[in-house]
Amino acid sequence: MKLVITVVEDHDVAFLMEALIENGFQATRLASTGGFLLQGNTTLLIGIQDTHVDAVINVIRSTCAPRKKIIPQMTPELPTAIGVPVEIEAGGATVFVVDVDQFWKL
């Protein structure tokens, strides 16, 4: 048994949950806070059999693809001043796969 812990941007979570359900996987959704770009994040806990890890990773990879984003650059000296826009990579997912000794659904 494995626990897949996945952190994704709030923007991607609805699409990911839908894709997981379509592929027969269930997830517990937890609100989480990210520090990068002050964007909201969601953490999903997905309990699966060992043989389904690759399938879940493929669903996550196909749903939460990284993308380019343009944001205004802020200067620490003048927090109200907006500088030249900067291109960053957003999206994607951070995924941890952890062994589970026991699992009960009560």
C-alpha positions in Angstrom: 0.0 0.0 0.0 1.2 3.5 -0.8 0.2 7.0 0.2 0.7 9.6 -2.6 1.0 13.1 -1.2 0.5 15.7 -3.9 0.8 19.4 -3.6 -0.7 21.4 -6.5 -1.8 25.0 -7.2 -5.4 25.7 -6.4 -5.9 26.5 -10.1 -5.1 22.8 -11.0 -6.9 20.9 -8.2 -10.4 20.7 -9.7 -9.0 19.3 -12.9 -6.8 16.9 -11.1 -9.7 15.7 -8.8 -11.9 15.1 -11.8 -9.2 13.2 -13.6 -8.4 11.0 -10.6 -12.1 10.1 -10.1 -12.5 9.3 -13.9 -9.6 6.9 -13.5 -11.0 5.2 -10.4 -8.9 6.9 -7.7 -10.1 8.7 -4.6 -8.3 11.5 -2.8 -8.7 13.5 0.4 -8.3 17.2 -0.2 -6.6 19.4 2.3 -6.2 23.2 2.0 -2.5 24.1 2.4 -0.5 27.3 2.2 2.4 27.9 -0.1 5.0 30.6 0.2 6.0 31.0 -3.5 4.2 33.8 -5.3 1.6 34.0 -2.5 -0.5 31.4 -4.4 -2.9 29.0 -2.8 -2.0 25.3 -2.7 -4.0 22.2 -2.1 -2.6 18.9 -0.8 -4.1 15.7 -1.9 -3.7 12.4 0.0 -4.2 9.4 -2.3 -4.1 5.9 -0.8 -3.5 3.3 -3.5 -2.2 -0.2 -4.1 1.5 -0.4 -5.0 0.7 -1.4 -8.6 -1.3 1.8 -9.2 1.5 4.3 -8.4 2.5 4.8 -12.0 -1.1 5.3 -13.1 -1.6 8.0 -10.5 1.6 9.7 -11.3 0.6 9.7 -15.0 -2.7 11.3 -14.1 -1.0 14.0 -12.1 1.6 14.6 -14.8 -0.9 15.0 -17.5 -3.2 17.2 -15.5 -0.8 19.5 -13.7 1.7 20.4 -16.4 4.1 23.3 -15.7 3.3 26.5 -17.6 4.9 29.9 -18.1 3.4 32.9 -16.3 4.1 36.6 -16.4 4.1 38.4 -13.1 5.0 41.9 -12.0 8.4 42.2 -10.3 8.2 43.9 -6.9 11.2 45.6 -5.3 11.8 45.1 -1.6 12.9 48.7 -1.2 9.7 50.2 -2.7 6.9 47.6 -2.1 4.4 49.8 -3.9 6.6 50.1 -7.0 6.1 47.6 -9.8 9.0 46.8 -12.0 9.5 45.0 -15.3 7.3 41.9 -15.7 9.1 38.6 -15.1 8.4 35.2 -16.7 8.3 32.3 -14.2 7.3 28.7 -14.4 4.1 27.9 -12.5 1.9 24.8 -12.1 3.2 21.3 -11.9 3.0 19.3 -8.8 5.2 18.1 -5.9 4.6 14.4 -5.3 5.7 12.2 -2.4 5.2 8.4 -2.4 5.3 6.9 1.1 4.9 3.3 2.2 1.9 2.5 4.3 1.9 -0.3 6.8 -1.8 -0.3 7.6 -4.9 1.3 6.1 -8.5 1.2 7.4 -11.5 2.8 6.0 -13.9 3.0 8.9 
